[in-house]
Amino acid sequence: MNVEEEVGRLKEEIQRLGQSQPDGSYKVTFGVLFHDDRCANIFEALVGTLRAAKKRKILTYDGELLLQGVHDNVEIILKAEATAAV
């Protein structure tokens, strides 16, 4: 799977696990994504996929590198304009 495919799958998983916001975006915490069995099976490098999506301005979160445990409560926001493309 290439990076674009992984980012597309990440968008689907954030919509599945996250909560829809009034502005059309979706919000999920890193811990929810990291501990989800389906995500664990899809993404070999979840943190790398998150960084690639952030670089493409598809989603946003505080910080550069997310670590399991330490950053479980960090909110990841899938931007509203990115949800229209799924």
Beta strands, then each sheet from edge to edge (+ up, - down):
strand 1: 19-20
strand 2: 26-29
strand 3: 59-60
strand 4: 75-78
sheet 1: 1+ 2- 4+ 3-
end
